[in-house]
Structure formats: structure tokens, C-alpha cells
């Protein structure tokens, strides 16, 4: 697929590369990391692109001595290392070379050395063998989510719902081709990719995945949910952590400003791509999704889409900033976003004529969230007068409030 969709993250990556000798783009496999990197390469006079899934490229840096010599010989170029998690022992070598780059800074503290390292990984920093220990102060991590509605020109939201947000899947030549690609994607993950991350039983992980799809968007007590898999809880928790570290699932905690009012401490768990959910339930068209029997699935898929956009718009470099809320009286809010010390209440509704419930207002009052910080976000805007907004409008409203001058 040659079509390149410019990504919101690309501008941030270019800025960070001026300051950090090593910039890491992390995210799920096939989310578009390589496309961004190759587009950035076009800005440089010379670059070296190493794909560690290519045996020829892998052999060039096999062994610490060979890796240091080869990379040192190319320090006049931008050096891109794709799928870096396949060579975690490379990080000490990168540390030595990164220091050479970092020591050439101008008066603005920007690097002027010709070389940069742009590394791509399909795993969280924790799984990259604690690379932060060897590259502390030299590396910055940015997470790329899958495609956003706000990134796709003239986005067909009905197609987006069914095909999901992986670029290859959304841009496929037909719904059937997209369906087959997603099926192949999960099959490869469950039957091949997991081998790289330790002793994870294939059959158990497959059963866990199916279970997580069925509870998408629900509060998930890991210990209770995993008891049916008949494996020790600590081992099962490792499975959860692996899926999260590989960006296949996401979870948000309960907002606990007033812990005495909270009755639920379990997180909500989401599959990170709604197209994978559509596959699991054999939903192949938007009309199928809108059937009454799929109402719950439709609603939780929309929540996942909104969550993915919030993650991309407002990443969490210093901790969690997206929560859900429910108190002992059943008052609840789908998502609470905290940014610049301001809380925002975001309700996800599939009906464009939805209204804020009395329970949501009660929760907002209890948490001190003003009405102007509360939004109902829906997939499609209604032609009738309504207090609902679409995803692009939500982003614009949030930015307007966050960037407003302080009086």
C-alpha cells in the first residue's frame, strides 16, 4: 500500500529529533511507524534504514563489536532502526554513540551533529529491556496510535467503524480484503509474534483474547475474569501486561478524587482497535453493526474510538490522565480527561440526539466539573438542534479551552 496519510505525531517527532540523539516511535505493529520514519528520511540528504526483520540488515549489526563499527561508519547519516525490540542488546552501543551526538550542541542546546537515531519498536519501553536504564537522558519515547478520524482526509466513518484504524486495513481495496488482513494480523500475533516475549502459552493467550473482546469497555476484575482460564493469577497477570505492552489492549482506572464515594476499583479494559472487535463478532458491514443485537458492541466500539483519539491528542508522558467514574449511587461518566489541572467530562453516545443524564450531572457536581467542560461526543452530527459534537469538534473545543489566555 503506497498511500501515505500524514500523521499528527510526525511534527512532534521532528521537533524532538533536534534535541534528543535517540528518538523512539513505539506503537502496535502495522500502526504506521515505518511510514512516518520513511517520510522523515526524505528530509535528509543521507540516511541508513535498517529493518531488523530483514536478515541482511540484522547481520550488519550482529555482535556488539560489529554493530559499533558499522554504526560508527554511518554517523554522518540519519540512522533508522526498525523493530529494535529484536536486538535489545543494541542499546548499550547506542548509548556510546548517542553521547557523541549529544556532545555537539549549539547555544540553543539543539543538536547540530549530522547523525540522529530514530528507532521504531512494537513494544512499550518496559519491554525494550528497560532501555531507559542505558539510554536515560539520551532517548525520548513517543507513542503512535492507529489512524485517527482527524488524520484521514474525507474519512468515511462507516468504513472506519468496520475496517478499524490500522492503515492497511482502512485503505484496503474492499471490506473483504480488510477482513482477511485483520484475521491474518491476529493469527500472526497469537501464533507467532508472542514467541518473542517469553513463555506464553499460545492456547491460553488465545482464550484470554477472546474473553477480552467479549468484555470490551467493561470494568474488568483481572483475578475474577482469569479464574475461568484455570491458570495462576500472577501468570495470568503477566499475559494481561504483555497484551498491554504490545498495545493490543488499553485500560483506564477509576477516577478517585473522593475515594469514599467509589465502589469500583477495577479498571475498564478496551481492545485498542475496533476493527479487531468487528472481526471477532463477524460484523462485516455498518448495517450489521447497527442491528439491535449489536447495540452494546456498537456503543463500546465507539467508546474505544474516542479513547484512542484522546490518547493521541493528549499523551500521558508523566502518568495516567484519562479515567472513568462511577460512584456508589450509580452516577457515572464515561471518560474524565485531566489536562492542565482541568478535568473534562466526556460522554460517548451513538445517538446524535442524546442528552446528558441526571446521573452524569450528579457526578459532575460531585467532582466539581463545570458544564462548559462537559461534552457528548457522537459518531455523526444530527441535522436537528442538539448538544452533541463529533470527534473533530471535540478536539477543537478542548483546544480552545486549554489554550485560552488566563485572565
Helices and strands as residue ranges (DSSP letters): H 9-17, E 22-26, H 33-41, E 47-51, H 55-60, H 64-72, E 78-82, G 84-90, H 91-102, E 116-121, G 125-127, H 131-135, E 139-143, H 157-163, H 167-170, H 175-191, G 193-197, H 202-214, E 218-219, H 222-226, G 227-229, H 233-245, E 249-254, G 259-261, E 268-271, H 274-280, H 286-289, G 292-294, H 295-313, E 322-326, E 332-339, E 342-348, H 358-367, G 371-373, E 374-377, E 388-389, H 391-402
